[in-house]
Amino acid sequence: MEARSPAEILAYTSDAGVTKVRRNLFQELILAFLAGVFIAFASEGSNMAAFNLFADPNTYGLGKVLAGAVFGTGLMLVVLAGGELFTGNTLIAVAALDRKIKVRELLCNWLVVYIGNLIGSLFIAYMMKESGLFNSGANVLGGQTIKIAAYKTALPFHSAFFLGIMCNWLVCLAVWVSYGSKDLTGKILAIFFIICLFITSGFEHSVANMYYIPAGIWAKANPAWVEASHVAADALANLNWGTFFYKNLLPVTLGNIVGGAGMVGLLYWLSLKKKAA
């Protein structure tokens, strides 16, 4: 398998960032919508694979590993089929550091892609609710969907922030290593193992949460799924659109930016650019 060196990956990442910000708004929004759909498919699929294991404390860790094995499909689709994912696009910061693009262009891309990802994720979350699949396992899937969403909206701000940093540190490393491979197999392997590590660890991904939490909010309207969730009444009351945005999405998004743009993009730019000079 042919591979790029770390310095070559840095240059490739920088050029890719320029390409991304120079797309027109319509193209960028469609690709962002698709990426949101891909990550939502990965999120619901990982839940479907592991919901029974999640329900038992003795098999919870095994469930996380199984969910991680399934979830990597989402980033594979983004990278290989084509899509614009906010968390991966934090690496566009490399192009800004190289002064190939303006900071305004970077922020505009992040905003458009974030909105597109949200629309795509909500689209799949709504279809999952309407499909009846949350009835799976005698309503346990619906219950686990609520339980996951309630957990995420109950996280303290600082916890969600640090979980967001660690998440996108790994996600952007998966993108970074996939950029290093010049063939399909290498890209798939790079993504699979690193994303499996992120999901197994339990870190927080802003775009995945655009599926997990709205799905839980919509699911809590069904009494059978609420009963299967075993979530306390106060936690259910705390699960709403307001807590979705300001108690989870805000800190996790900020953490994702630090993890991707800072811990991957900036650190490699500082080390590899200095070496090249």
Summary of the structure (lengths in Angstrom):
residues: 277
radius of gyration: 18.5
end to end distance: 28.4
largest distance: 63.1
contacts: 1078
relative contact order: 0.18
helix: 83%
strand: 1%
